[in-house]
Amino acid sequence: MAQATASNSLGFRFMWESLKELLPVLGTVLVGLLTWLGTLQARLAREKRIRLIKEDKLAKELEAKEEEQLALLRSWYDGWHKELRKEVHDWRDVAGELTLKNARLDGELEILRRDRRDVDIQMAAMQRQLQEKEDELLVSQKRIGELETQVQELKRVNVQENRGNGS
């Protein structure tokens, strides 16, 4: 056991001596690695800042474009809404005018209907009067015809009497 310990101790010492010689190299490598990692970290941080700046710039540009489009859309909407309101107002004016004209025409139509009823009543009365006059005319013509017949008869009788008296 003592020999094993001594042999271990020698092996350890040998390793330690080898490590002591490698320590400055390992330290240099470790410093190099740490420097490289620091540089890498700084580079990654710088790239991240650049990316964030670019993203921020793009976000601002996008926001500006969105604002511009929104302003254009608002402008168009306001113009369209103003035109629509004007159109509605104009159509309301037209509808009001048409309503007034319609009411006036309804009044005129009612007057015309009343006048037509009056004319129809007058025409019916005139038709009756005309019929009565025609009936009177027929009676008068019949009477004239009878009287003409009587006159003709009297003339004939008178002519015969005059011939009878004159012979």
ABEGO torsion letter per residue (X at the ends): XAAAAAAAAAAAAAAAAAAAAAAAAAAAAAAAAAAAAAAAAAAAAAAAAAAAAAAAAAAAAAAAAAAAAAAAAAAAAAAAAAAAAAAAAAAAAAAAAAAAAAAAAAAAAAAAAAAAAAAAAAAAAAAAAAAAAAAAAAAAAAAAAAAAAAAAAAAAAAAAAAAAAAX
